[in-house]
Amino acid sequence: MTGGAHDRPVLRIVHGDPTAEELAAVVAVLAAAATSEADGATAAEGSHWAAPVRLLRPAVAPTGWWASGLPH
């Protein structure tokens, strides 16, 4: 494969001399970030169980403060 898109490096070190372990850590973090972005769209569309809107209280009638002090 000459002259194709695969000849171009995906990651380039511009400063320093990282070890193989350091490069592996960077590649792992970038791969995890790319995977979480792809999976994030489908996970957000699923369940509304943990949606922040559930923390909001429903609207109360204008005399709701008075009724809140009455026995249930």
mmCIF file of the N, C-alpha and C atoms, coordinates in Angstrom:
data_MODEL
# 
_entry.id   MODEL 
# 
loop_
_atom_site.group_PDB 
_atom_site.id 
_atom_site.type_symbol 
_atom_site.label_atom_id 
_atom_site.label_alt_id 
_atom_site.label_comp_id 
_atom_site.label_asym_id 
_atom_site.label_entity_id 
_atom_site.label_seq_id 
_atom_site.pdbx_PDB_ins_code 
_atom_site.Cartn_x 
_atom_site.Cartn_y 
_atom_site.Cartn_z 
_atom_site.occupancy 
_atom_site.B_iso_or_equiv 
_atom_site.pdbx_formal_charge 
_atom_site.auth_seq_id 
_atom_site.auth_comp_id 
_atom_site.auth_asym_id 
_atom_site.auth_atom_id 
_atom_site.pdbx_PDB_model_num 
ATOM 1   N N  . MET A 1 1  ? 0.832   -1.186 0.000  1.00 0.00 ? 1  MET A N  1 
ATOM 2   C CA . MET A 1 1  ? 0.000   0.000  0.000  1.00 0.00 ? 1  MET A CA 1 
ATOM 3   C C  . MET A 1 1  ? 0.876   1.248  0.000  1.00 0.00 ? 1  MET A C  1 
ATOM 4   N N  . THR A 1 2  ? 1.102   1.760  -1.109 1.00 0.00 ? 2  THR A N  1 
ATOM 5   C CA . THR A 1 2  ? 1.878   2.988  -1.178 1.00 0.00 ? 2  THR A CA 1 
ATOM 6   C C  . THR A 1 2  ? 0.988   4.112  -1.669 1.00 0.00 ? 2  THR A C  1 
ATOM 7   N N  . GLY A 1 3  ? 1.193   5.280  -1.071 1.00 0.00 ? 3  GLY A N  1 
ATOM 8   C CA . GLY A 1 3  ? 0.437   6.441  -1.493 1.00 0.00 ? 3  GLY A CA 1 
ATOM 9   C C  . GLY A 1 3  ? -0.967  6.516  -0.922 1.00 0.00 ? 3  GLY A C  1 
ATOM 10  N N  . GLY A 1 4  ? -1.346  5.576  -0.042 1.00 0.00 ? 4  GLY A N  1 
ATOM 11  C CA . GLY A 1 4  ? -2.685  5.571  0.526  1.00 0.00 ? 4  GLY A CA 1 
ATOM 12  C C  . GLY A 1 4  ? -2.738  6.334  1.837  1.00 0.00 ? 4  GLY A C  1 
ATOM 13  N N  . ALA A 1 5  ? -3.904  6.343  2.425  1.00 0.00 ? 5  ALA A N  1 
ATOM 14  C CA . ALA A 1 5  ? -4.096  7.037  3.702  1.00 0.00 ? 5  ALA A CA 1 
ATOM 15  C C  . ALA A 1 5  ? -3.399  6.315  4.848  1.00 0.00 ? 5  ALA A C  1 
ATOM 16  N N  . HIS A 1 6  ? -3.037  5.042  4.648  1.00 0.00 ? 6  HIS A N  1 
ATOM 17  C CA . HIS A 1 6  ? -2.404  4.267  5.713  1.00 0.00 ? 6  HIS A CA 1 
ATOM 18  C C  . HIS A 1 6  ? -0.926  4.597  5.868  1.00 0.00 ? 6  HIS A C  1 
ATOM 19  N N  . ASP A 1 7  ? -0.349  5.347  4.942  1.00 0.00 ? 7  ASP A N  1 
ATOM 20  C CA . ASP A 1 7  ? 1.056   5.725  5.045  1.00 0.00 ? 7  ASP A CA 1 
ATOM 21  C C  . ASP A 1 7  ? 1.261   6.865  6.032  1.00 0.00 ? 7  ASP A C  1 
ATOM 22  N N  . ARG A 1 8  ? 0.228   7.588  6.332  1.00 0.00 ? 8  ARG A N  1 
ATOM 23  C CA . ARG A 1 8  ? 0.305   8.745  7.210  1.00 0.00 ? 8  ARG A CA 1 
ATOM 24  C C  . ARG A 1 8  ? 0.172   8.293  8.671  1.00 0.00 ? 8  ARG A C  1 
ATOM 25  N N  . PRO A 1 9  ? 1.026   8.763  9.585  1.00 0.00 ? 9  PRO A N  1 
ATOM 26  C CA . PRO A 1 9  ? 0.906   8.355  10.995 1.00 0.00 ? 9  PRO A CA 1 
ATOM 27  C C  . PRO A 1 9  ? -0.330  8.980  11.649 1.00 0.00 ? 9  PRO A C  1 
ATOM 28  N N  . VAL A 1 10 ? -0.939  8.227  12.549 1.00 0.00 ? 10 VAL A N  1 
ATOM 29  C CA . VAL A 1 10 ? -2.109  8.710  13.265 1.00 0.00 ? 10 VAL A CA 1 
ATOM 30  C C  . VAL A 1 10 ? -1.682  9.506  14.488 1.00 0.00 ? 10 VAL A C  1 
ATOM 31  N N  . LEU A 1 11 ? -0.583  9.112  15.111 1.00 0.00 ? 11 LEU A N  1 
ATOM 32  C CA . LEU A 1 11 ? -0.074  9.755  16.319 1.00 0.00 ? 11 LEU A CA 1 
ATOM 33  C C  . LEU A 1 11 ? 1.384   10.126 16.063 1.00 0.00 ? 11 LEU A C  1 
ATOM 34  N N  . ARG A 1 12 ? 1.747   11.356 16.404 1.00 0.00 ? 12 ARG A N  1 
ATOM 35  C CA . ARG A 1 12 ? 3.110   11.820 16.166 1.00 0.00 ? 12 ARG A CA 1 
ATOM 36  C C  . ARG A 1 12 ? 3.660   12.421 17.446 1.00 0.00 ? 12 ARG A C  1 
ATOM 37  N N  . ILE A 1 13 ? 4.850   12.008 17.852 1.00 0.00 ? 13 ILE A N  1 
ATOM 38  C CA . ILE A 1 13 ? 5.526   12.540 19.031 1.00 0.00 ? 13 ILE A CA 1 
ATOM 39  C C  . ILE A 1 13 ? 6.348   13.740 18.570 1.00 0.00 ? 13 ILE A C  1 
ATOM 40  N N  . VAL A 1 14 ? 6.063   14.909 19.153 1.00 0.00 ? 14 VAL A N  1 
ATOM 41  C CA . VAL A 1 14 ? 6.759   16.118 18.729 1.00 0.00 ? 14 VAL A CA 1 
ATOM 42  C C  . VAL A 1 14 ? 7.818   16.575 19.733 1.00 0.00 ? 14 VAL A C  1 
ATOM 43  N N  . HIS A 1 15 ? 7.784   16.030 20.943 1.00 0.00 ? 15 HIS A N  1 
ATOM 44  C CA . HIS A 1 15 ? 8.751   16.461 21.948 1.00 0.00 ? 15 HIS A CA 1 
ATOM 45  C C  . HIS A 1 15 ? 8.984   15.319 22.927 1.00 0.00 ? 15 HIS A C  1 
ATOM 46  N N  . GLY A 1 16 ? 10.205  15.074 23.278 1.00 0.00 ? 16 GLY A N  1 
ATOM 47  C CA . GLY A 1 16 ? 10.530  14.063 24.271 1.00 0.00 ? 16 GLY A CA 1 
ATOM 48  C C  . GLY A 1 16 ? 10.770  12.698 23.646 1.00 0.00 ? 16 GLY A C  1 
ATOM 49  N N  . ASP A 1 17 ? 11.038  11.720 24.510 1.00 0.00 ? 17 ASP A N  1 
ATOM 50  C CA . ASP A 1 17 ? 11.324  10.349 24.083 1.00 0.00 ? 17 ASP A CA 1 
ATOM 51  C C  . ASP A 1 17 ? 10.537  9.407  24.992 1.00 0.00 ? 17 ASP A C  1 
ATOM 52  N N  . PRO A 1 18 ? 9.245   9.194  24.715 1.00 0.00 ? 18 PRO A N  1 
ATOM 53  C CA . PRO A 1 18 ? 8.420   8.358  25.599 1.00 0.00 ? 18 PRO A CA 1 
ATOM 54  C C  . PRO A 1 18 ? 8.801   6.883  25.496 1.00 0.00 ? 18 PRO A C  1 
ATOM 55  N N  . THR A 1 19 ? 8.567   6.175  26.583 1.00 0.00 ? 19 THR A N  1 
ATOM 56  C CA . THR A 1 19 ? 8.812   4.731  26.596 1.00 0.00 ? 19 THR A CA 1 
ATOM 57  C C  . THR A 1 19 ? 7.642   4.024  25.931 1.00 0.00 ? 19 THR A C  1 
ATOM 58  N N  . ALA A 1 20 ? 7.809   2.752  25.693 1.00 0.00 ? 20 ALA A N  1 
ATOM 59  C CA . ALA A 1 20 ? 6.738   1.960  25.083 1.00 0.00 ? 20 ALA A CA 1 
ATOM 60  C C  . ALA A 1 20 ? 5.506   1.928  25.988 1.00 0.00 ? 20 ALA A C  1 
ATOM 61  N N  . GLU A 1 21 ? 5.710   1.886  27.305 1.00 0.00 ? 21 GLU A N  1 
ATOM 62  C CA . GLU A 1 21 ? 4.592   1.877  28.252 1.00 0.00 ? 21 GLU A CA 1 
ATOM 63  C C  . GLU A 1 21 ? 3.831   3.194  28.227 1.00 0.00 ? 21 GLU A C  1 
ATOM 64  N N  . GLU A 1 22 ? 4.554   4.301  28.126 1.00 0.00 ? 22 GLU A N  1 
ATOM 65  C CA . GLU A 1 22 ? 3.901   5.607  28.071 1.00 0.00 ? 22 GLU A CA 1 
ATOM 66  C C  . GLU A 1 22 ? 3.087   5.754  26.787 1.00 0.00 ? 22 GLU A C  1 
ATOM 67  N N  . LEU A 1 23 ? 3.629   5.286  25.676 1.00 0.00 ? 23 LEU A N  1 
ATOM 68  C CA . LEU A 1 23 ? 2.876   5.327  24.419 1.00 0.00 ? 23 LEU A CA 1 
ATOM 69  C C  . LEU A 1 23 ? 1.641   4.445  24.487 1.00 0.00 ? 23 LEU A C  1 
ATOM 70  N N  . ALA A 1 24 ? 1.773   3.279  25.104 1.00 0.00 ? 24 ALA A N  1 
ATOM 71  C CA . ALA A 1 24 ? 0.628   2.376  25.243 1.00 0.00 ? 24 ALA A CA 1 
ATOM 72  C C  . ALA A 1 24 ? -0.465  3.026  26.090 1.00 0.00 ? 24 ALA A C  1 
ATOM 73  N N  . ALA A 1 25 ? -0.073  3.753  27.143 1.00 0.00 ? 25 ALA A N  1 
ATOM 74  C CA . ALA A 1 25 ? -1.059  4.422  27.993 1.00 0.00 ? 25 ALA A CA 1 
ATOM 75  C C  . ALA A 1 25 ? -1.795  5.512  27.218 1.00 0.00 ? 25 ALA A C  1 
ATOM 76  N N  . VAL A 1 26 ? -1.084  6.275  26.414 1.00 0.00 ? 26 VAL A N  1 
ATOM 77  C CA . VAL A 1 26 ? -1.715  7.335  25.621 1.00 0.00 ? 26 VAL A CA 1 
ATOM 78  C C  . VAL A 1 26 ? -2.678  6.735  24.601 1.00 0.00 ? 26 VAL A C  1 
ATOM 79  N N  . VAL A 1 27 ? -2.252  5.678  23.940 1.00 0.00 ? 27 VAL A N  1 
ATOM 80  C CA . VAL A 1 27 ? -3.109  5.033  22.946 1.00 0.00 ? 27 VAL A CA 1 
ATOM 81  C C  . VAL A 1 27 ? -4.354  4.451  23.609 1.00 0.00 ? 27 VAL A C  1 
ATOM 82  N N  . ALA A 1 28 ? -4.206  3.862  24.805 1.00 0.00 ? 28 ALA A N  1 
ATOM 83  C CA . ALA A 1 28 ? -5.358  3.295  25.514 1.00 0.00 ? 28 ALA A CA 1 
ATOM 84  C C  . ALA A 1 28 ? -6.364  4.379  25.891 1.00 0.00 ? 28 ALA A C  1 
ATOM 85  N N  . VAL A 1 29 ? -5.885  5.521  26.366 1.00 0.00 ? 29 VAL A N  1 
ATOM 86  C CA . VAL A 1 29 ? -6.777  6.618  26.742 1.00 0.00 ? 29 VAL A CA 1 
ATOM 87  C C  . VAL A 1 29 ? -7.506  7.167  25.519 1.00 0.00 ? 29 VAL A C  1 
ATOM 88  N N  . LEU A 1 30 ? -6.787  7.343  24.413 1.00 0.00 ? 30 LEU A N  1 
ATOM 89  C CA . LEU A 1 30 ? -7.421  7.858  23.200 1.00 0.00 ? 30 LEU A CA 1 
ATOM 90  C C  . LEU A 1 30 ? -8.440  6.871  22.641 1.00 0.00 ? 30 LEU A C  1 
ATOM 91  N N  . ALA A 1 31 ? -8.122  5.577  22.700 1.00 0.00 ? 31 ALA A N  1 
ATOM 92  C CA . ALA A 1 31 ? -9.069  4.568  22.217 1.00 0.00 ? 31 ALA A CA 1 
ATOM 93  C C  . ALA A 1 31 ? -10.313 4.525  23.089 1.00 0.00 ? 31 ALA A C  1 
ATOM 94  N N  . ALA A 1 32 ? -10.152 4.647  24.403 1.00 0.00 ? 32 ALA A N  1 
ATOM 95  C CA . ALA A 1 32 ? -11.307 4.644  25.304 1.00 0.00 ? 32 ALA A CA 1 
ATOM 96  C C  . ALA A 1 32 ? -12.170 5.879  25.086 1.00 0.00 ? 32 ALA A C  1 
ATOM 97  N N  . ALA A 1 33 ? -11.550 7.019  24.854 1.00 0.00 ? 33 ALA A N  1 
ATOM 98  C CA . ALA A 1 33 ? -12.318 8.247  24.614 1.00 0.00 ? 33 ALA A CA 1 
ATOM 99  C C  . ALA A 1 33 ? -13.095 8.149  23.307 1.00 0.00 ? 33 ALA A C  1 
ATOM 100 N N  . ALA A 1 34 ? -12.493 7.575  22.286 1.00 0.00 ? 34 ALA A N  1 
ATOM 101 C CA . ALA A 1 34 ? -13.184 7.432  21.005 1.00 0.00 ? 34 ALA A CA 1 
ATOM 102 C C  . ALA A 1 34 ? -14.346 6.452  21.118 1.00 0.00 ? 34 ALA A C  1 
ATOM 103 N N  . THR A 1 35 ? -14.168 5.402  21.906 1.00 0.00 ? 35 THR A N  1 
ATOM 104 C CA . THR A 1 35 ? -15.233 4.416  22.078 1.00 0.00 ? 35 THR A CA 1 
ATOM 105 C C  . THR A 1 35 ? -16.373 4.989  22.900 1.00 0.00 ? 35 THR A C  1 
ATOM 106 N N  . SER A 1 36 ? -16.064 5.757  23.949 1.00 0.00 ? 36 SER A N  1 
ATOM 107 C CA . SER A 1 36 ? -17.128 6.312  24.786 1.00 0.00 ? 36 SER A CA 1 
ATOM 108 C C  . SER A 1 36 ? -17.939 7.360  24.032 1.00 0.00 ? 36 SER A C  1 
ATOM 109 N N  . GLU A 1 37 ? -17.326 8.103  23.126 1.00 0.00 ? 37 GLU A N  1 
ATOM 110 C CA . GLU A 1 37 ? -18.076 9.068  22.322 1.00 0.00 ? 37 GLU A CA 1 
ATOM 111 C C  . GLU A 1 37 ? -19.040 8.358  21.387 1.00 0.00 ? 37 GLU A C  1 
ATOM 112 N N  . ALA A 1 38 ? -18.616 7.245  20.825 1.00 0.00 ? 38 ALA A N  1 
ATOM 113 C CA . ALA A 1 38 ? -19.473 6.500  19.908 1.00 0.00 ? 38 ALA A CA 1 
ATOM 114 C C  . ALA A 1 38 ? -20.620 5.833  20.654 1.00 0.00 ? 38 ALA A C  1 
ATOM 115 N N  . ASP A 1 39 ? -20.359 5.315  21.858 1.00 0.00 ? 39 ASP A N  1 
ATOM 116 C CA . ASP A 1 39 ? -21.388 4.638  22.637 1.00 0.00 ? 39 ASP A CA 1 
ATOM 117 C C  . ASP A 1 39 ? -22.277 5.616  23.393 1.00 0.00 ? 39 ASP A C  1 
ATOM 118 N N  . GLY A 1 40 ? -21.818 6.837  23.622 1.00 0.00 ? 40 GLY A N  1 
ATOM 119 C CA . GLY A 1 40 ? -22.575 7.810  24.402 1.00 0.00 ? 40 GLY A CA 1 
ATOM 120 C C  . GLY A 1 40 ? -23.903 8.187  23.783 1.00 0.00 ? 40 GLY A C  1 
ATOM 121 N N  . ALA A 1 41 ? -23.980 8.256  22.484 1.00 0.00 ? 41 ALA A N  1 
ATOM 122 C CA . ALA A 1 41 ? -25.225 8.657  21.825 1.00 0.00 ? 41 ALA A CA 1 
ATOM 123 C C  . ALA A 1 41 ? -26.308 7.607  22.015 1.00 0.00 ? 41 ALA A C  1 
ATOM 124 N N  . THR A 1 42 ? -25.968 6.341  21.943 1.00 0.00 ? 42 THR A N  1 
ATOM 125 C CA . THR A 1 42 ? -26.980 5.297  22.097 1.00 0.00 ? 42 THR A CA 1 
ATOM 126 C C  . THR A 1 42 ? -27.375 5.122  23.556 1.00 0.00 ? 42 THR A C  1 
ATOM 127 N N  . ALA A 1 43 ? -26.455 5.320  24.478 1.00 0.00 ? 43 ALA A N  1 
ATOM 128 C CA . ALA A 1 43 ? -26.782 5.158  25.888 1.00 0.00 ? 43 ALA A CA 1 
ATOM 129 C C  . ALA A 1 43 ? -27.697 6.281  26.381 1.00 0.00 ? 43 ALA A C  1 
ATOM 130 N N  . ALA A 1 44 ? -27.529 7.483  25.861 1.00 0.00 ? 44 ALA A N  1 
ATOM 131 C CA . ALA A 1 44 ? -28.344 8.610  26.296 1.00 0.00 ? 44 ALA A CA 1 
ATOM 132 C C  . ALA A 1 44 ? -29.786 8.480  25.819 1.00 0.00 ? 44 ALA A C  1 
ATOM 133 N N  . GLU A 1 45 ? -30.013 7.778  24.718 1.00 0.00 ? 45 GLU A N  1 
ATOM 134 C CA . GLU A 1 45 ? -31.359 7.641  24.187 1.00 0.00 ? 45 GLU A CA 1 
ATOM 135 C C  . GLU A 1 45 ? -32.161 6.567  24.912 1.00 0.00 ? 45 GLU A C  1 
ATOM 136 N N  . GLY A 1 46 ? -31.522 5.717  25.674 1.00 0.00 ? 46 GLY A N  1 
ATOM 137 C CA . GLY A 1 46 ? -32.173 4.583  26.302 1.00 0.00 ? 46 GLY A CA 1 
ATOM 138 C C  . GLY A 1 46 ? -33.070 4.962  27.469 1.00 0.00 ? 46 GLY A C  1 
ATOM 139 N N  . SER A 1 47 ? -32.622 4.694  28.665 1.00 0.00 ? 47 SER A N  1 
ATOM 140 C CA . SER A 1 47 ? -33.430 4.842  29.860 1.00 0.00 ? 47 SER A CA 1 
ATOM 141 C C  . SER A 1 47 ? -33.469 6.289  30.355 1.00 0.00 ? 47 SER A C  1 
ATOM 142 N N  . HIS A 1 48 ? -34.629 6.701  30.834 1.00 0.00 ? 48 HIS A N  1 
ATOM 143 C CA . HIS A 1 48 ? -34.773 8.027  31.438 1.00 0.00 ? 48 HIS A CA 1 
ATOM 144 C C  . HIS A 1 48 ? -34.784 7.934  32.962 1.00 0.00 ? 48 HIS A C  1 
ATOM 145 N N  . TRP A 1 49 ? -34.406 6.783  33.482 1.00 0.00 ? 49 TRP A N  1 
ATOM 146 C CA . TRP A 1 49 ? -34.461 6.550  34.922 1.00 0.00 ? 49 TRP A CA 1 
ATOM 147 C C  . TRP A 1 49 ? -33.570 7.532  35.675 1.00 0.00 ? 49 TRP A C  1 
ATOM 148 N N  . ALA A 1 50 ? -32.371 7.802  35.177 1.00 0.00 ? 50 ALA A N  1 
ATOM 149 C CA . ALA A 1 50 ? -31.432 8.677  35.872 1.00 0.00 ? 50 ALA A CA 1 
ATOM 150 C C  . ALA A 1 50 ? -31.425 10.092 35.291 1.00 0.00 ? 50 ALA A C  1 
ATOM 151 N N  . ALA A 1 51 ? -32.438 10.472 34.586 1.00 0.00 ? 51 ALA A N  1 
ATOM 152 C CA . ALA A 1 51 ? -32.486 11.798 33.968 1.00 0.00 ? 51 ALA A CA 1 
ATOM 153 C C  . ALA A 1 51 ? -32.564 12.886 35.039 1.00 0.00 ? 51 ALA A C  1 
ATOM 154 N N  . PRO A 1 52 ? -31.825 13.970 34.883 1.00 0.00 ? 52 PRO A N  1 
ATOM 155 C CA . PRO A 1 52 ? -31.864 15.050 35.870 1.00 0.00 ? 52 PRO A CA 1 
ATOM 156 C C  . PRO A 1 52 ? -33.245 15.685 36.014 1.00 0.00 ? 52 PRO A C  1 
ATOM 157 N N  . VAL A 1 53 ? -34.079 15.597 35.002 1.00 0.00 ? 53 VAL A N  1 
ATOM 158 C CA . VAL A 1 53 ? -35.407 16.199 35.078 1.00 0.00 ? 53 VAL A CA 1 
ATOM 159 C C  . VAL A 1 53 ? -36.250 15.517 36.162 1.00 0.00 ? 53 VAL A C  1 
ATOM 160 N N  . ARG A 1 54 ? -35.907 14.305 36.524 1.00 0.00 ? 54 ARG A N  1 
ATOM 161 C CA . ARG A 1 54 ? -36.657 13.610 37.577 1.00 0.00 ? 54 ARG A CA 1 
ATOM 162 C C  . ARG A 1 54 ? -36.452 14.259 38.944 1.00 0.00 ? 54 ARG A C  1 
ATOM 163 N N  . LEU A 1 55 ? -35.376 15.023 39.101 1.00 0.00 ? 55 LEU A N  1 
ATOM 164 C CA . LEU A 1 55 ? -35.117 15.679 40.381 1.00 0.00 ? 55 LEU A CA 1 
ATOM 165 C C  . LEU A 1 55 ? -36.005 16.906 40.593 1.00 0.00 ? 55 LEU A C  1 
ATOM 166 N N  . LEU A 1 56 ? -36.596 17.405 39.521 1.00 0.00 ? 56 LEU A N  1 
ATOM 167 C CA . LEU A 1 56 ? -37.454 18.580 39.626 1.00 0.00 ? 56 LEU A CA 1 
ATOM 168 C C  . LEU A 1 56 ? -38.815 18.190 40.182 1.00 0.00 ? 56 LEU A C  1 
ATOM 169 N N  . ARG A 1 57 ? -39.362 19.037 40.989 1.00 0.00 ? 57 ARG A N  1 
ATOM 170 C CA . ARG A 1 57 ? -40.675 18.782 41.565 1.00 0.00 ? 57 ARG A CA 1 
ATOM 171 C C  . ARG A 1 57 ? -41.752 19.296 40.623 1.00 0.00 ? 57 ARG A C  1 
ATOM 172 N N  . PRO A 1 58 ? -42.917 18.664 40.636 1.00 0.00 ? 58 PRO A N  1 
ATOM 173 C CA . PRO A 1 58 ? -44.002 19.167 39.784 1.00 0.00 ? 58 PRO A CA 1 
ATOM 174 C C  . PRO A 1 58 ? -44.509 20.516 40.297 1.00 0.00 ? 58 PRO A C  1 
ATOM 175 N N  . ALA A 1 59 ? -45.174 21.239 39.448 1.00 0.00 ? 59 ALA A N  1 
ATOM 176 C CA . ALA A 1 59 ? -45.707 22.546 39.823 1.00 0.00 ? 59 ALA A CA 1 
ATOM 177 C C  . ALA A 1 59 ? -46.746 22.395 40.930 1.00 0.00 ? 59 ALA A C  1 
ATOM 178 N N  . VAL A 1 60 ? -46.758 23.348 41.839 1.00 0.00 ? 60 VAL A N  1 
ATOM 179 C CA . VAL A 1 60 ? -47.676 23.323 42.978 1.00 0.00 ? 60 VAL A CA 1 
ATOM 180 C C  . VAL A 1 60 ? -48.692 24.446 42.793 1.00 0.00 ? 60 VAL A C  1 
ATOM 181 N N  . ALA A 1 61 ? -49.911 24.200 43.253 1.00 0.00 ? 61 ALA A N  1 
ATOM 182 C CA . ALA A 1 61 ? -50.959 25.219 43.171 1.00 0.00 ? 61 ALA A CA 1 
ATOM 183 C C  . ALA A 1 61 ? -50.552 26.438 43.995 1.00 0.00 ? 61 ALA A C  1 
ATOM 184 N N  . PRO A 1 62 ? -51.130 27.614 43.729 1.00 0.00 ? 62 PRO A N  1 
ATOM 185 C CA . PRO A 1 62 ? -50.764 28.820 44.479 1.00 0.00 ? 62 PRO A CA 1 
ATOM 186 C C  . PRO A 1 62 ? -50.969 28.675 45.993 1.00 0.00 ? 62 PRO A C  1 
ATOM 187 N N  . THR A 1 63 ? -51.895 27.847 46.422 1.00 0.00 ? 63 THR A N  1 
ATOM 188 C CA . THR A 1 63 ? -52.110 27.657 47.863 1.00 0.00 ? 63 THR A CA 1 
ATOM 189 C C  . THR A 1 63 ? -51.433 26.392 48.363 1.00 0.00 ? 63 THR A C  1 
ATOM 190 N N  . GLY A 1 64 ? -50.506 25.865 47.600 1.00 0.00 ? 64 GLY A N  1 
ATOM 191 C CA . GLY A 1 64 ? -49.832 24.633 47.984 1.00 0.00 ? 64 GLY A CA 1 
ATOM 192 C C  . GLY A 1 64 ? -49.049 24.754 49.274 1.00 0.00 ? 64 GLY A C  1 
ATOM 193 N N  . TRP A 1 65 ? -48.488 25.918 49.550 1.00 0.00 ? 65 TRP A N  1 
ATOM 194 C CA . TRP A 1 65 ? -47.737 26.105 50.792 1.00 0.00 ? 65 TRP A CA 1 
ATOM 195 C C  . TRP A 1 65 ? -48.662 25.956 51.993 1.00 0.00 ? 65 TRP A C  1 
ATOM 196 N N  . TRP A 1 66 ? -49.888 26.381 51.863 1.00 0.00 ? 66 TRP A N  1 
ATOM 197 C CA . TRP A 1 66 ? -50.834 26.283 52.966 1.00 0.00 ? 66 TRP A CA 1 
ATOM 198 C C  . TRP A 1 66 ? -51.249 24.813 53.165 1.00 0.00 ? 66 TRP A C  1 
ATOM 199 N N  . ALA A 1 67 ? -51.510 24.116 52.079 1.00 0.00 ? 67 ALA A N  1 
ATOM 200 C CA . ALA A 1 67 ? -51.928 22.723 52.173 1.00 0.00 ? 67 ALA A CA 1 
ATOM 201 C C  . ALA A 1 67 ? -50.814 21.831 52.672 1.00 0.00 ? 67 ALA A C  1 
ATOM 202 N N  . SER A 1 68 ? -49.566 22.236 52.537 1.00 0.00 ? 68 SER A N  1 
ATOM 203 C CA . SER A 1 68 ? -48.457 21.384 52.969 1.00 0.00 ? 68 SER A CA 1 
ATOM 204 C C  . SER A 1 68 ? -48.402 21.260 54.488 1.00 0.00 ? 68 SER A C  1 
ATOM 205 N N  . GLY A 1 69 ? -49.009 22.202 55.210 1.00 0.00 ? 69 GLY A N  1 
ATOM 206 C CA . GLY A 1 69 ? -49.005 22.136 56.664 1.00 0.00 ? 69 GLY A CA 1 
ATOM 207 C C  . GLY A 1 69 ? -50.175 21.349 57.241 1.00 0.00 ? 69 GLY A C  1 
ATOM 208 N N  . LEU A 1 70 ? -51.100 20.956 56.413 1.00 0.00 ? 70 LEU A N  1 
ATOM 209 C CA . LEU A 1 70 ? -52.259 20.198 56.885 1.00 0.00 ? 70 LEU A CA 1 
ATOM 210 C C  . LEU A 1 70 ? -51.910 18.723 57.078 1.00 0.00 ? 70 LEU A C  1 
ATOM 211 N N  . PRO A 1 71 ? -52.594 18.043 58.020 1.00 0.00 ? 71 PRO A N  1 
ATOM 212 C CA . PRO A 1 71 ? -52.325 16.616 58.204 1.00 0.00 ? 71 PRO A CA 1 
ATOM 213 C C  . PRO A 1 71 ? -52.710 15.825 56.960 1.00 0.00 ? 71 PRO A C  1 
ATOM 214 N N  . HIS A 1 72 ? -51.991 14.760 56.711 1.00 0.00 ? 72 HIS A N  1 
ATOM 215 C CA . HIS A 1 72 ? -52.255 13.931 55.516 1.00 0.00 ? 72 HIS A CA 1 
ATOM 216 C C  . HIS A 1 72 ? -53.188 12.848 55.860 1.00 0.00 ? 72 HIS A C  1 
# 
